[in-house]
Amino acid sequence: MLMPFSALVLWFLLASQGASVSTAADKAFLHGVQLHQSGDLQGARAAYEEALRLAPRRVDALANLAQVFDQLGEFDQAKLHYRKALQVAPTQTNVRLNLGLLLFKIQRYEEARKELTLVKAEQPNDYRARHVLALCFFKLDQLSAGITELEVVHRAQPENLMAAYTLGSAYLSVNQIAKAEDMVKTTFGRVDTAEAHLIRGGFRFAKEEYFDAVDEYERAVQLNSQLPTAHSRLGYLYFMLNDWDRSLQNCEAELKVNPHDFTSTALLAWLYRQTGRLEEANQFIDKALSLKPDDFGVLFQKAEMAKTKGNIGESVRLLEQVVAQHPDFLPARTLLAQVYFRQKRQAEAEQQMAAIKELEEKKKKIGLYQMK
């Protein structure tokens, strides 16, 4: 997603062609470009810094130096120098785009959204900016806004399979199955790439065609075992199909590629606990909660683990939190009733049993209604 370095250097060289190269600052800058292009980042850094010592408000040197810092992994310095360049020349949208891409890369999604929104306002046909802007919206849980941006990109660039892949995934995540199906047929129907099979697998999963989904996901990981979320989705599907061994293998494979994948982390916590690997399970529960502190499924797992260890008070505290957030979650109410009984809190246990009975009756009525 990030702008290729060659595009950055070319833009700044073109911007400086009208100026004389006779000054010491010009010579230092052009020497920096030569070193930069040859891959000598530290040499380029020194040359750009020399150009800036001689001409502190030189935009091309500030922006190219920011790119060097980005490539060196010194992201705070990269951000600082992009912002300095924009202070001098606030209308340079290429510099603002690079800042937005950097902010997205370092997971500063709200800051990236602001910068890329400004780029879109100046250059509405910059579809790379709009694609990454959509990803910012998704990271900020603004799914509708993200889908709107991606639809613009997809209409303008139907051949852009990465944008199409992201849009198809977004449709599935918000249960817009008809739109996802249209993309499967028109864009991914005959494409034999890992991304295409991942989309088709998600579509089959949404339609509850689970064994077809397995085939699609297996082909995705066969084509690209490093594709993020592919092993995770396959692991979740095998978990649903009660194939715990394959579920565990795929979740472990996902975390080698994508260490912060929540689904694989939470599933491994459950799988390790069920197979007696309690210490590992506890580590993965804590890791999952660090990724999503309020996830009721993981909080329920932590409550079960606390009960297993005899920490009844901690189990009760967690279960009460889960029930307060998700009063229809029957497993939590059932376990809470058990621990209340164990604490001899008879009245509270009976309240939970009554709530469980009411929820079960409600589900029966809904089932009867749907059968009619």
PyMOL commands that set and color helices and strands:
alter all, ss='L'
color gray80, all
select helices_A, chain A and resi 5-16+24-38+41-54+59-72+75-88+93-105+109-122+127-139+143-156+161-173+177-186+194-206+210-223+230-240+244-257+262-274+278-291+296-308+312-325+330-342+346-371
alter helices_A, ss='H'
color red, helices_A
deselect
rebuild
show_as cartoon
